[in-house]
Amino acid sequence: MSGGAEAATTTAVVVRLKLSLLRNGLRQSGGRRAAFLASAVVALLFAALQLAGLIALRGHPHIASVAVLGTAVLALGWAVMPLFFPGGDETLDPSRLVMLPLRPRPLVRALLAASLVGVGPLFTVLLLAGCAITVAHGTAAYAVSAVALVLALLLCVALARAVATANIRLLTSRKGRDLAVLSGLVVAIGAQLVNFGMQRLGTAGLAQLGPAADVLRWVPPASAIGAVDSASRGSWGTAVAQLALTAIALTAVLALWARSLTRLMTSPDASTLPAGGNAGRGRTRPDGRGGLARLLPAGRTGTVMERSLRYVWRDPKTKAAWATSLAIGLIVPVFNALQGTGSVYFACFAAGMLGIQMYNQFGQDTSAFWMVALTISSPRDAYVELRARALALLLITLPYAVLVTVLTTALLGDWPRLPEVLGLSFALLGAMLATGAWTSARFPYSIPQEGYKNVVPGQVGLAWISIFGGMVAAALLCSPVIALTIWTNVSAVGEGWTLLLLPAGAAYGATLALLGLHLAAPRTAARLPEILTAVSKG
């Protein structure tokens, strides 16, 4: 069989395979079929509205900048999509085809054709068509737009495939699942950035997009839409150069994709190979702990702190919760400050978001809590356990809360209020450590290891009581510091006492935290069987 016939046969088989996967997936359940149809309708409706909106803006003096930037953002979405949604398309995993007698180049053509089947490519076609039509003026420009649309679409799809193939070992590992869990955070942060950008554009106008668009019109695939705009203005040399740049980029991405496929299909999986001889490297303490763990205290306190920090780094659900708190704790005060609508007191939001991580401390252990329970034989052991977990949280929370507070204060230029805001943050953090330790013992609940839910069905009420009840209690415990802050701001006598709010808030927060730990320790030691039962339901 000739090379062309082989490629055509492979392409037809892979496209039919993609259609079969879609069809069989919809047959699995009525819920999945309804979810797919609903998402498809919403996506296509959004794309159609965007297409109509772009066409309606034809003739706007800055519409070319919008079209170029829109294409660049679309390509970026295709590039990062496989990293955060590795399970969204079964055909993104070429390792399933390793045992078949397929050559890389025919396989590239086949997978590229299969990638054009689905809602995503249709959504992309509608948006690219809107970007191209809105800048096309004249018959020749429309002819260029047809070529530009095909090149831009193929480059977007090839980019997604190349990224997925180059990172397929990562995407099918535990770290890949971590990225999938964090995808919601990325979407949330992106939505905040888009909202901020739209507000800035609403006040400053679309002219702000000009400098960025001038650069991106030479970056594929946005350069393809730039070529349509150049052809409309009669700059044929520029249009040809931009189209050629897009074609060269497409060729380069396809070559990199083929190279990654060859390496993937001919080299062994590194996870099946024996580990190297690096286990003995690095300095260790006599107790066997090395790396950053050497800096932690000795004994049970250091061991528990290290275990808690490992949860933050390795456990997908814990990592996602921490990443969300860190991001939102920074976004809310800083973005409001940048928009000129914020207050320096918004910086306390960072301490509040991170303090939530103290709640349900034993839930992250799941059924493995039995090993922790075996080491607790007295309220003193329970106190040391809770104190170590609180200290691990403070290692991250304290410097981060200070950073957010200083950054917010700098953006607003309200330096005289820095001591009182830091004092409030420390008091709030101490109160949340206290209530978090108590609710962890009194209202523990299980966190499922699989799926996106953070609470096992049947324990939602416990989670609400633990988190929101604890937050309300923490706010009430902070009322003396809040009242003192108000007094220093409204009273002429209290104006000179502002600097004392920092040490007063820190001391008050530390006192609350220690008192909460002492109160929670006896309850924890007395309720070990109940806690184990509650956190083992996931």
Buried (B, 14 or more C-beta within 10 A) or exposed (E): EEEEEBBBEBBEEBBEBBEEBBEEEBEEEEEEEEEBEEEBEEBBEEBBEBBEEBEEBEEEEBBBBBBBBBBBBBBEBBBBBBBBBBEEBEBBBBBEBEEEEBBBBBBBBBBBBBBBBBBBBBBBBBBBBBBBBBBBBEEBBBEBBEBBBBBBBBBBBBBBBBBBBBBBBBBBBEBBBBBBBBBBBBEBBEEBEEEBEEBEBEEEEBEBBEEEBEEBBBBBBBBBBBBBBBBBBEBEEBBBBBBEBBBEBBEBBBEBBBBBBBEBBEEEEEEEEEEEEEEEEEEEEEEEBEEEBEEBEEEBBBBBBBBBBEBBEEBBBBBBBBBBBBBBBBBBBBBBBBEEEBBBBBBBBBBBBBBBBBBBBBBBBBBEBBEBBEEBEEBEBBBBBBBBBBBBBBBBBBEBBBEBBBBBBEBBEBEEBBBBBBBBBBBBBBBBBBBBBBBBBBBBBBBBEEEEEBBBEEBEEBBEBBBEBBBEBBBEBBEEBBEBBEEBEEEEEBEEBBBBBBEBBBBBBBEBBBBBBBBBBBBBBEBBEEBBBBBBBB
